[in-house]
C-alpha cells in the first residue's frame, strides 16, 4: 500500500476550516478547533481525509502532534 507524507502548518482557532497548498509545496491548514485535548489534531485528520478523499483511519500524524508544523501520512 502506497503512502504519501505531507508537511502541514496548522493555524488553530481560525474563522473557518480550510486546507490549501502553499507555493513551496507545504500545506496550510486553518482549523476552527482550539489546540486543546487533541481537538485540533482530530479536526486536521478529518480535514485531510476529506480533501484527499480517503478514510480518517488512512490519515495519521507522524510527527509534530503538539506543534504547529506536522508531518501527516496518508495511506493511499
C-alpha positions in Angstrom: 0.0 0.0 0.0 1.5 3.4 -1.0 1.7 6.2 1.4 2.1 9.9 0.9 3.7 12.2 3.5 2.8 15.9 3.5 4.1 18.7 5.7 1.3 20.8 7.2 1.5 24.2 9.0 -1.5 24.4 11.3 -3.3 27.6 12.5 -5.9 26.8 15.2 -8.9 29.0 16.1 -9.4 30.2 12.6 -12.7 31.6 11.4 -13.4 28.7 9.1 -11.6 25.4 8.3 -9.6 25.1 5.1 -6.6 23.2 3.6 -4.5 24.8 0.9 -1.2 24.1 -0.7 1.5 26.9 -0.5 3.8 27.7 -3.3 6.7 25.9 -1.7 4.8 22.6 -1.6 3.8 22.6 2.1 0.2 22.6 3.1 -1.6 25.2 5.3 -4.4 24.1 7.5 -6.7 26.6 9.1 -8.7 24.9 11.9 -11.7 26.1 13.9 -10.8 24.0 16.9 -8.6 25.1 19.7 -5.3 23.2 20.3 -6.8 21.6 23.5 -7.2 17.9 24.3 -6.3 16.9 20.7 -9.3 18.6 19.2 -7.3 20.5 16.5 -5.4 17.2 15.6 -8.7 15.4 15.2 -10.1 18.1 13.0 -6.9 18.1 11.0 -7.2 14.4 10.3 -10.8 14.8 9.3 -9.9 17.7 7.0 -7.0 15.9 5.3 -9.2 12.8 4.8 -12.0 14.8 3.2 -9.5 16.7 1.0 -7.7 13.5 -0.3 -11.0 11.5 -0.4 -9.9 8.7 1.9 -11.0 7.4 5.3 -9.9 9.1 8.6 -8.2 5.8 9.5 -5.9 6.2 6.5 -4.6 9.5 7.9 -2.1 9.7 10.7 0.1 12.4 12.3 3.7 11.0 12.1 5.4 13.9 13.9 4.7 17.3 15.4 1.4 16.3 17.2 2.0 19.1 19.8 3.4 21.7 17.4 2.2 23.8 14.6 4.3 22.0 11.9 3.3 18.4 11.4 4.2 15.5 9.1 1.0 13.8 8.1 0.9 10.4 6.4 -1.9 9.4 4.1 -2.3 5.8 3.1 -3.5 5.6 -0.5 
